[in-house]
Amino acid sequence: MHVIINIMILAAGFVGLIKGADLFVDGSATLARKFKVPGVIIGLTVVAMGTSAPELAVSLSAALQGSNEIALSNVVGSNLFNLLCVLGICSIIHPIPVERAIIKRDFPLSIIITVFLLLSTCGTALISGSVFHSEMADQAGMVSRWIGILLLVAFVIYMLYLIRDARKNPTEDTDTPVNRSLLTCLLYIVLGLVLIVAGGEAVVYSAKEIARAAGMTETLIGLTIVAFGTSLPELVTSIIAARKGETGMALGNVIGSNIFNIMLILSLSSAIHPIGVNVASVYDMLILIGASILAFVIAAARKKLGRGAGLLMTAIYAANVIFAILR
């Protein structure tokens, strides 16, 4: 009986996620057209921040309690999922054209801040090679308060630049009539976000209970269901956006969420309480940097992410999950 109830909660959670993402994308897309803001900018800001709300709440709560040791692994794991799985699946569903601004500004920034995070927290251990001869649980470095404050200042500058860019370069797309009022757009966005967060929570809770009933270990549940569940908002929202042809918003959501996760969520968490970096997180950051460079090269060379690139990215993610489980 308990399992049946959890299956019903799981189904209701997925319905909430899908309907919430539908409303959220519609409201955001209409808002973008109403104010002549490019969809990719809305994806980098409103959509990215909205879909990252669960990670922000969890990380800040853990930081305030002084128990945010897993904050870094959660952020890096979420970024890997966003880049390889979310973007990969969206590219398979609908080839994603990559705007010049993304290639010149946002994609390189996501790589630079990840490299900065890696070098500033455990550069000495990497240079000496000691990190590769340690146990996975060993501490390889620390995300200090100063690193967090520096990232937070950089995030504010980046947001101000995006707002300035959106005001200087309004979109000229007038093909689609704007029939909804501003109040309706905001209602769609808020209601959609509530359904996304609530649906994601329901899916994670019920999936964990079903997995326990099936005999899965806590570690395996954490590596699979919880990691997948915390990125469900980005996954569902980006897929819905891609299916609706809002490819700029889908791409902006992924890149924006990755930037948001490091420059705001991680920076706020470490500013409240310094975060230890274990060896497993170092490996994950190296994989994230390599995967980001690969996706960037493909996007810069072809000016789009097609189905072939999507299949390659999802295959890399699957291999990384297998590596993480074996590790």
Secondary structure as UniProt FT lines:
FT   HELIX           2..34
FT   TURN            35..36
FT   HELIX           39..42
FT   HELIX           43..47
FT   HELIX           48..51
FT   HELIX           53..64
FT   TURN            65..66
FT   TURN            69..70
FT   HELIX           71..80
FT   HELIX           81..86
FT   HELIX           87..93
FT   STRAND          96..97
FT   HELIX           100..101
FT   HELIX           102..106
FT   HELIX           107..128
FT   HELIX           130..133
FT   TURN            136..137
FT   STRAND          139..143
FT   HELIX           145..168
FT   HELIX           182..213
FT   TURN            214..215
FT   HELIX           218..221
FT   HELIX           222..226
FT   HELIX           227..230
FT   HELIX           232..243
FT   TURN            244..245
FT   HELIX           247..260
FT   HELIX           261..266
FT   HELIX           267..272
FT   STRAND          275..278
FT   HELIX           279..302
FT   STRAND          304..305
FT   HELIX           307..326
//
